[in-house]
Structures are given as C-alpha cells and as structure tokens.
Amino acid sequence: MTGTEYLYRILAREAVNSGPQSPIRGVQAFLMPLIKEWAGNVLLNVHPSGSFLKGTAVLKGTDIDLFISISEGCTDTLQDVYEKLFRRLSEKGYSPKKQNVSINIKVGGYSVDLVPAKRQNSAATDHSLYRRRVGNWTKTNVLMHAAHVIRAGRQQETRVIKLWRNQKNIDFPSLYLELAVIRALDGWSASNTSLESRVQAVFEYLRDSFPDARFVDPANTNNVVSDDLTVAEKKAISSAAGTARAEPYWEGVVR
C-alpha cells in the first residue's frame, strides 16, 4: 500500500456525514429548547459552522460547531453572554469545557462546540466573539471563514493534519490550522501531485516556517489569528511536525 492509499483509507474511515439527514444535525434540534430558554428574545438563529460547514471535520474530533447568533440589542457584554451560557450548561448537567471562543459539551455521544456571538448590525453577517484567551472581543464572520476554506480546496490535507493534531494532543486551533495548510500548499496542484507529498509539504512548512508566520482572520484583518498561540506553543507544533516528517512510516504519524 502506498502512502497516499493509506491516507485515503484513513480519511474514508474518519469521514463525517454532513448532509441534511446526518444524525449529528439532530443535536441542534435537541439543544434548541435550552438555547432558546437561555437567550430569550435576543436569539436570532443557530446554525452549524466550523469544520462541519467547511468540510474539514474528522470523526474523532469535534463533531459539530453550533454558531449562536445573538441580537445586537442584547445589553450583556460578550463575556457575560459567554459566562451565562457556560453556567446554564453546567446547571443542566452537561459538564461544559471552556475553550477560546467556544464552549464544548457532549451530547448523546457527540462532541459539540457552542459558539455564542453578538451580531454587529442588521445590515451584515459580521459578529463579535468573546476571546477567553485574551479577555477581549473580536469581529469575525463564520460564513466568510467557510467560503475561504472551501474555495481553497484543501479539505483532504486539512483533515489529515487535524487527525494528527488530535491523536498527538497538540494545541492548534482549527481556523489557525486551516489557514496554515492553505498557505503551506500555495501553488501546489492537486491534479499532478499526490496526497502524500502534499501532506509532507505541510509538515515541512510547519517545521520550518510556521513559528514566525503571521496569519490574519479572512473576515477581519485586525484579528491576528497567530496571536492565539504563544511562542512556546508555536514551537511545540513546529517540533511535532518535524518529528512527523522524519517518521518513516505513516502509521507513526496518523492512525
């Protein structure tokens, strides 16, 4: 079996059904009463976002991200919105876990990231998110994120890198990872290069260039995504990527 065949086999095993009949979508319906109770009349809508929407999800990772849009008329601060949702989930027995901009819970065997955000105005889809790592907020647009990643067409390579990240317990936020894969493969053609060679190129980029590279939010150039990790955390990713690139067998990289 070639390296590319091995990687395709892994990707097939880790495929996530994101279609309209996907059982994962039932999670949203199950959580809607709780979300409506918590948000009240300032709730605008709830929809899948993140990896599920972009086609970069893997089975052994977050199964679905639910973006919770709150009206700009909400008088609570973004931190209050985030903390109140966390407390409500705790009260309901979900054992929530705080992440940077999301709150993770388990629902019926699925891993769910809830992303509360406040719409900036009714004329656009821009939202403000609370960033717990820095204790501040940022403007973003998850639909623009999805369009950017989908347009780049690097879903296969991204899913391999996400599996590696998850299996090696590496702290590497998903949007940051997706942007790094896209940059690493700039100029690479999927039609005349193998999946194996492209994933190797990503590891080489992470090893050699990633720690000093600057990445910005495609929806807001003032939001520097690469600031979400410390220098030490970036170096840890670089070191792990170097180890992966030097591994002679793919079984030692991703399984």
C-alpha positions as CSV (number, residue, x, y, z in Angstrom):
1,M,0.0,0.0,0.0
2,T,1.4,3.4,-0.9
3,G,1.4,6.4,1.5
4,T,-1.4,8.1,-0.5
5,E,-3.5,4.9,-0.4
6,Y,-3.0,4.7,3.4
7,L,-4.1,8.3,3.9
8,Y,-7.2,7.9,1.7
9,R,-8.1,4.9,3.7
10,I,-7.8,6.8,7.0
11,L,-9.8,9.7,5.5
12,A,-12.6,7.3,4.5
13,R,-12.7,5.8,7.9
14,E,-12.9,9.3,9.5
15,A,-15.5,10.8,7.2
16,V,-18.2,12.8,8.8
17,N,-21.7,12.8,7.3
18,S,-22.7,16.5,7.0
19,G,-25.7,16.0,4.8
20,P,-29.2,17.2,5.7
21,Q,-30.1,13.8,7.1
22,S,-26.9,13.5,9.2
23,P,-27.8,12.3,12.7
24,I,-25.4,14.9,14.0
25,R,-27.8,17.6,12.9
26,G,-30.3,16.2,15.4
27,V,-28.0,17.6,18.1
28,Q,-29.1,21.1,17.1
29,A,-32.7,20.3,17.4
30,F,-32.1,18.6,20.8
31,L,-30.3,21.7,22.2
32,M,-32.7,24.3,20.8
33,P,-35.0,24.4,23.8
34,L,-32.1,25.0,26.2
35,I,-30.6,27.7,23.9
36,K,-34.0,29.5,23.5
37,E,-34.5,29.4,27.2
38,W,-31.1,30.9,27.9
39,A,-31.1,33.5,25.1
40,G,-34.8,34.6,25.2
41,N,-35.9,37.2,22.8
42,V,-32.4,38.2,21.7
43,L,-31.7,34.9,19.9
44,L,-31.5,35.4,16.2
45,N,-30.6,32.0,14.9
46,V,-28.4,28.9,15.4
47,H,-26.6,27.1,12.6
48,P,-23.7,24.7,12.0
49,S,-20.4,26.4,11.5
50,G,-16.7,25.5,11.8
51,S,-15.3,22.3,10.4
52,F,-18.7,20.7,9.8
53,L,-19.6,23.6,7.4
54,K,-16.2,23.8,5.8
55,G,-15.9,20.0,5.0
56,T,-12.8,19.7,7.2
57,A,-14.3,17.7,10.1
58,V,-13.0,14.4,11.2
59,L,-14.8,11.7,13.1
60,K,-12.5,11.7,16.1
61,G,-12.7,15.4,16.7
62,T,-15.4,18.0,17.4
63,D,-18.5,16.5,15.6
64,I,-20.3,19.8,15.1
65,D,-19.9,23.5,15.9
66,L,-23.1,25.4,16.5
67,F,-22.9,29.2,16.0
68,I,-25.4,31.0,18.2
69,S,-26.3,34.4,16.9
70,I,-27.4,37.0,19.5
71,S,-29.1,40.3,18.6
72,E,-27.0,43.5,18.8
73,G,-29.8,44.6,21.1
74,C,-28.6,42.4,23.9
75,T,-27.3,44.6,26.7
76,D,-25.0,41.9,28.2
77,T,-21.3,42.1,27.5
78,L,-19.8,39.4,25.3
79,Q,-18.0,38.0,28.4
80,D,-21.4,37.9,30.2
81,V,-23.0,36.1,27.3
82,Y,-20.2,33.5,27.3
83,E,-20.2,33.0,31.0
84,K,-24.0,32.9,31.3
85,L,-24.2,30.2,28.7
86,F,-21.5,28.2,30.5
87,R,-23.4,28.4,33.8
88,R,-26.6,27.4,32.2
89,L,-25.0,24.3,30.6
90,S,-23.5,23.5,34.0
91,E,-26.9,23.8,35.6
92,K,-28.3,21.4,33.1
93,G,-25.6,18.8,33.9
94,Y,-23.5,19.0,30.7
95,S,-20.0,19.4,32.3
96,P,-19.1,22.1,29.8
97,K,-15.5,22.9,29.0
98,K,-14.3,26.5,28.3
99,Q,-12.3,27.0,25.1
100,N,-11.1,30.1,23.4
101,V,-14.3,31.3,21.7
102,S,-16.5,28.3,22.2
103,I,-17.9,26.0,25.0
104,N,-17.6,22.3,24.4
105,I,-20.2,19.8,25.7
106,K,-21.0,16.1,25.0
107,V,-24.5,15.3,23.7
108,G,-25.5,11.7,23.1
109,G,-22.0,10.6,22.3
110,Y,-21.3,13.7,20.1
111,S,-18.8,16.4,20.8
112,V,-20.3,19.8,20.3
113,D,-18.7,23.3,20.3
114,L,-21.2,26.1,21.1
115,V,-20.0,29.5,19.8
116,P,-22.1,32.4,21.2
117,A,-21.7,35.7,19.3
118,K,-23.4,39.0,19.1
119,R,-24.4,40.4,15.7
120,Q,-22.8,43.8,15.0
121,N,-25.7,45.2,13.0
122,S,-28.7,44.0,11.0
123,A,-27.2,45.0,7.6
124,A,-24.5,42.4,7.6
125,T,-23.5,39.0,9.0
126,D,-20.5,40.2,11.0
127,H,-20.4,39.2,14.6
128,S,-18.4,39.9,17.7
129,L,-16.9,37.0,19.6
130,Y,-15.5,36.8,23.1
131,R,-11.9,35.6,23.1
132,R,-11.3,34.0,26.5
133,R,-7.5,33.6,26.0
134,V,-7.0,37.3,25.9
135,G,-10.1,38.5,27.7
136,N,-11.2,40.7,24.8
137,W,-13.5,40.5,21.8
138,T,-13.0,40.4,18.1
139,K,-15.1,40.9,14.9
140,T,-15.5,37.9,12.7
141,N,-17.7,36.2,10.1
142,V,-18.0,32.4,10.1
143,L,-19.7,32.4,6.7
144,M,-16.6,34.1,5.2
145,H,-14.4,31.6,7.0
146,A,-16.2,28.8,5.4
147,A,-16.1,30.4,2.0
148,H,-12.4,31.0,2.3
149,V,-11.6,27.4,3.3
150,I,-14.0,25.8,0.7
151,R,-12.6,27.9,-2.1
152,A,-9.0,26.9,-1.3
153,G,-10.0,23.2,-1.7
154,R,-7.5,21.8,0.8
155,Q,-10.0,19.7,2.8
156,Q,-8.2,16.4,2.4
157,E,-4.9,17.7,3.6
158,T,-6.5,19.6,6.4
159,R,-8.4,16.6,7.7
160,V,-5.1,14.6,7.8
161,I,-3.4,17.3,9.8
162,K,-6.4,17.6,12.1
163,L,-6.2,13.9,12.8
164,W,-2.5,14.2,13.5
165,R,-3.2,17.1,15.9
166,N,-6.0,15.2,17.7
167,Q,-4.1,12.0,18.0
168,K,-0.9,13.7,19.3
169,N,-2.8,16.0,21.6
170,I,-1.4,19.2,20.1
171,D,-2.9,22.6,20.9
172,F,-3.6,24.0,17.4
173,P,-6.9,26.0,16.9
174,S,-8.8,24.8,13.9
175,L,-9.0,28.1,11.9
176,Y,-5.3,28.7,12.5
177,L,-4.6,25.2,11.3
178,E,-6.7,25.6,8.2
179,L,-5.1,28.8,7.3
180,A,-1.6,27.3,7.8
181,V,-2.4,24.3,5.5
182,I,-3.7,26.7,2.8
183,R,-0.5,28.7,2.9
184,A,1.7,25.7,3.0
185,L,0.2,24.4,-0.2
186,D,0.1,27.7,-2.1
187,G,1.0,26.8,-5.7
188,W,0.6,23.1,-5.2
189,S,-1.7,21.4,-7.7
190,A,-3.9,18.5,-6.6
191,S,-4.1,17.2,-10.1
192,N,-0.4,16.3,-10.6
193,T,0.8,15.8,-7.0
194,S,0.0,13.0,-4.6
195,L,-1.9,13.5,-1.3
196,E,1.2,12.0,0.5
197,S,3.5,14.6,-1.0
198,R,1.2,17.5,-0.2
199,V,0.8,16.4,3.5
200,Q,4.6,16.1,3.7
201,A,4.8,19.6,2.4
202,V,2.5,20.8,5.1
203,F,4.7,19.2,7.8
204,E,7.8,20.8,6.2
205,Y,6.1,24.2,6.3
206,L,5.0,23.7,9.9
207,R,8.5,22.6,10.8
208,D,10.4,25.4,9.0
209,S,8.3,28.5,8.6
210,F,5.2,28.3,10.8
211,P,6.6,29.7,14.1
212,D,7.4,33.1,12.6
213,A,4.5,33.3,10.2
214,R,1.7,35.8,10.6
215,F,-1.9,34.8,10.0
216,V,-5.0,37.1,10.0
217,D,-8.7,36.4,10.0
218,P,-10.0,36.3,6.5
219,A,-13.1,38.2,7.7
220,N,-11.1,40.8,9.8
221,T,-7.5,41.7,9.1
222,N,-7.3,43.4,12.5
223,N,-7.8,40.0,14.1
224,V,-4.3,38.3,14.1
225,V,-5.1,34.6,14.4
226,S,-1.4,33.8,15.0
227,D,-1.6,35.7,18.3
228,D,-3.9,32.9,19.6
229,L,-0.8,30.8,20.5
230,T,2.3,31.7,22.4
231,V,5.8,31.4,21.0
232,A,6.3,28.2,23.0
233,E,3.1,26.7,21.7
234,K,4.1,27.5,18.1
235,K,7.5,25.9,18.6
236,A,5.8,22.8,20.0
237,I,3.8,22.5,16.8
238,S,6.9,23.0,14.8
239,S,8.8,20.4,16.7
240,A,5.9,17.9,16.5
241,A,5.7,18.5,12.7
242,G,9.5,17.8,12.4
243,T,9.0,14.5,14.2
244,A,6.1,13.6,11.9
245,R,8.1,14.5,8.7
246,A,11.0,12.4,9.9
247,E,8.8,9.4,10.6
248,P,9.5,6.6,8.0
249,Y,6.0,5.1,8.3
250,W,2.6,6.8,8.1
251,E,1.4,4.6,10.9
252,G,3.6,6.5,13.2
253,V,2.1,9.9,12.1
254,V,-1.6,9.2,11.9
255,R,-3.6,6.1,12.5
